[in-house]
Amino acid sequence: MSKSIENELGTYNGHSYFLCGKADPGFNDPSYFAAIIYFRDSSATENVEIARIDNAHGRAHLHKLYRSTEEQEYKDVDLWDAMKFLEDNWRTYAEMYQKAHGRP
């Protein structure tokens, strides 16, 4: 059974940002995990993911979802390291997303 956790990171330029961790089958020894930074876009009524580290395709890697061409940056991390990395760097990714999408 898949497990997930969510923490509010803070506000940047009018948007509240969140960090979500997902693990399948669970947190102790997941075969799949993802750590995701997102904000809730009230105009789109959905969450907008801006960065994600997951281990899909067998190796942990960072997705910078604000870029039009995505290059995977491989990371030697587990779920908890991935969440810490994104928590430490969320403002940078929020700023890059807003610049890439023409938002002040």
C-alpha positions, -999 to 999 in steps of 0.1 A, spaced: 0 0 0 14 34 -10 21 59 18 24 97 16 33 127 38 30 164 31 45 195 47 40 232 40 73 248 31 63 285 31 51 313 8 70 327 -22 56 355 -43 20 349 -33 19 311 -36 21 286 -7 45 258 -15 44 222 -2 66 192 -1 51 158 -6 68 124 0 54 92 -15 66 57 -10 54 23 -23 48 0 -6 58 20 25 84 44 40 106 17 56 120 1 24 102 15 -7 106 0 -41 94 34 -55 96 68 -39 90 104 -50 96 138 -32 77 166 -49 76 204 -45 44 219 -56 21 249 -52 -17 250 -54 -28 271 -84 -62 285 -76 -68 295 -112 -62 259 -124 -78 243 -94 -49 218 -92 -14 214 -78 15 225 -100 46 204 -95 78 224 -99 105 199 -89 106 161 -82 131 135 -72 120 100 -78 135 66 -84 114 56 -114 135 38 -140 157 23 -113 178 53 -102 170 84 -82 170 116 -103 159 152 -101 132 166 -125 132 203 -128 97 206 -141 98 243 -148 122 237 -178 109 232 -213 136 206 -220 143 183 -191 176 169 -183 177 144 -155 202 150 -128 210 118 -110 211 118 -72 225 92 -48 196 96 -23 168 78 -6 134 93 1 144 111 32 176 126 16 155 136 -14 130 154 9 157 171 28 174 183 -4 141 197 -18 132 213 16 166 230 17 163 243 -19 126 249 -25 129 287 -27 154 284 -56 131 261 -75 101 283 -68 120 313 -82 132 294 -112 97 282 -120 82 317 -117 109 332 -140 105 304 -165 67 310 -167 69 348 -168 57 354 -133 73 382 -112 
